[in-house]
Amino acid sequence: MMEIDGLRKSYGAKVALDGVTFTVRDGEMFGFVGANGAGKTTTMRIAMGVLNADAGEVRFGGHALAFDDRRRFGYMPEERGLYPKMKIGDQVAYFGELHGMTPAAAKSAAASWLERLGLSERAGDHVQDLSLGNQQRVQLAVALVHDPEVLILDEPFSGLDPLAVDTMADVLAERNAAGVPVIFSSHQLDLVERICDSVGIIAAGKMVAVGTVDELRRREGHRILKVEVADAAPGWEQGLPGRVVGTDDDALLIETTDDQAVLKAAMNAGRVGHFGWQEPTLVEIFREAVA
Amino acid sequence: MKGLLLVARREISVRGRSKGYLISLLVSAIAVIVLAFLPKLLGGPDSYTIGVAGSDSAAMSAALKSVKPPSITGDSAAIEVKEYPDAASAQAAVKNGDVDAAVIDASTMITDGGVSTELSLTIDTAYKEVATAKALDAAGLNPAQIAQATAGVAPLKQESVGEDADEASARMGVATILVIFLFFMLMYPVMFVAMGVIEEKSSRIVEILLSTLRPWQLLGGKIIGLGVLGLINVLVLLAAGLGAANASGLMPDLPPGTTAVLMGTLGWWILGYAFFASMAGGLGSLVSRQEDSNSTITPLTMLMVGCYLAALLSASNPKGTLATVLSYIPPFSAMMMPMRSASGSVELWQQLLSAVILAASVVGTLALGARIYRRAVWRMGSRVKLMDALRG
């Protein structure tokens, strides 16, 4: 279990993090979302020990995170970093060894990850000769080669083609299923909504919403009803408690606190084809949360 | 420790297998070998053929064969003498290149557009011997008496008022070459350290590295790895130079103790490299882009060039005040002291004292370089100010 507890960080007068707190349990996939400059990268860099926090603590398995814990983590920084003039097979194996693997184990793990990521034939090529998407796959292999106990990935999906996105999502889900907590940041909210167990929304250095996607929906949702009444006379919605905020095809979107009154009025107006709370998408939750 | 060695191993295997390193190693080895053979190449042919004709041919021929031509390599050229029946045939032989020069009547030298100083001196010596014998003979002494009288003439005795005056020029040559050698052998690996640090920072790989390695392991491993490559370079060139000097016959002409001086250079190189490389690591970590490297590396380059020029210019005056003082002040001492030691003007204890001072300063620069590196290496973006890194 990873606990991020009250992180604060300032760069001069600019406050980057203002008490960031959240928890990621074993086997949980945590999506970290927020606008550019909201503090995602700073939080992840502090979690990886690349940056020191002014205050607050990162705990792993109940104890303060130490250097030796981090050596068992897998990390993909926001700015991708690889040795441009080193063969990718050697490079992935080198990182395996840096994480404490034996040379033989590192070599075979590197080979199997490159195989998995479709880069076997390129193992002898220099990184600088690969396309950006392939470099990103190498970056993932570097983060995974030592079978890490925690994955912290900053924007792992950016710049990937749809097939590579699927591969990346599969690999993350697989590690996740093995009990590894995964924290990743992304701007692709539909993707986060699809694959994450829980989501944290950060704005201006503060966590504005943390929870499972369903929790966030419930918190933000149950405000807007989606009601479709066939054959209803125009203007049936006049006089309802609440107000109409929009339409969705033939249905009306009604913001209200008295759902039962709206239901009665709808049944009086005609045949009710659809009646239910409008489930907000993560995008809507996000907009609402950071507004 | 393991992390340190892993980093060092990567530097050695990646940089050491690069074409650039192997080519520069080969080219510099060839250059050293050529340098060792240069005196021999410039020292003229291994033998001369001289024609004689006319009166006193026999005496002249004997005199020529007894002369040892002067030589800068120590190996005198052999003299072969050919006798011709008359002046005309000897002249023809000179003209068509059968002989290098000819002597007619033991009084006239025939050349084809002049001869080397070496040959000219040889013939002149033989001529004076024959002419003197003739003059003495004319004065009434018989050849036996002449031989008896001249047998007592001892060869010119040479004494020096300074301990090294007789070898001054050779020592100065060795000292100069040593300074140039040290400078280039230091410059390359030190620049590789700076470039390597900047490469890791500019490619942002340093973020992943620092999540598994301590900064001192990353910097120390790089300095050690590139140092091993630099040391291999130095050893190969020393071996090539000494081997070639032996093969070319230059060795006996080098001042005594040269081999020991060259071996001592190894120690000076290690200390000098540790000093400059730790500075290069610290300064390199201040910038995030290769384009910005000039602004931070230039002061270091200037310092190295300053040390180099001071030592080079002092080679002609190794006992001067400047040379004496700078041979104890790091990092000048890294090039000045080996230069002075090659010039034969310092005692062993003076060298050891200077080495101890330099080693102490290396501890200081290593600590300082590591401190700057630790504080600056993860700060991306514009150049980190040196004072911020020291304080930060």
Chai-1 contact restraints between the chains, C-beta under 6 A:
chainA,res_idxA,chainB,res_idxB,connection_type,confidence,min_distance_angstrom,max_distance_angstrom,comment,restraint_id
A,M48,B,S211,contact,1.0,0.0,6.0,A-B,restraint_1
A,V50,B,E207,contact,1.0,0.0,6.0,A-B,restraint_2
A,V50,B,L210,contact,1.0,0.0,6.0,A-B,restraint_3
A,V50,B,W378,contact,1.0,0.0,6.0,A-B,restraint_4
A,R70,B,S211,contact,1.0,0.0,6.0,A-B,restraint_5
A,R71,B,T212,contact,1.0,0.0,6.0,A-B,restraint_6
A,Y75,B,I208,contact,1.0,0.0,6.0,A-B,restraint_7
A,Y75,B,S211,contact,1.0,0.0,6.0,A-B,restraint_8
A,P77,B,E207,contact,1.0,0.0,6.0,A-B,restraint_9
A,E79,B,R204,contact,1.0,0.0,6.0,A-B,restraint_10
A,G81,B,S203,contact,1.0,0.0,6.0,A-B,restraint_11
A,G81,B,R204,contact,1.0,0.0,6.0,A-B,restraint_12
A,G81,B,I205,contact,1.0,0.0,6.0,A-B,restraint_13
A,G81,B,E207,contact,1.0,0.0,6.0,A-B,restraint_14
A,G81,B,I208,contact,1.0,0.0,6.0,A-B,restraint_15
A,L82,B,I205,contact,1.0,0.0,6.0,A-B,restraint_16
A,M86,B,V14,contact,1.0,0.0,6.0,A-B,restraint_17
A,Y94,B,R10,contact,1.0,0.0,6.0,A-B,restraint_18
A,E97,B,L6,contact,1.0,0.0,6.0,A-B,restraint_19
A,L98,B,L6,contact,1.0,0.0,6.0,A-B,restraint_20
A,L98,B,T212,contact,1.0,0.0,6.0,A-B,restraint_21
A,H99,B,T212,contact,1.0,0.0,6.0,A-B,restraint_22
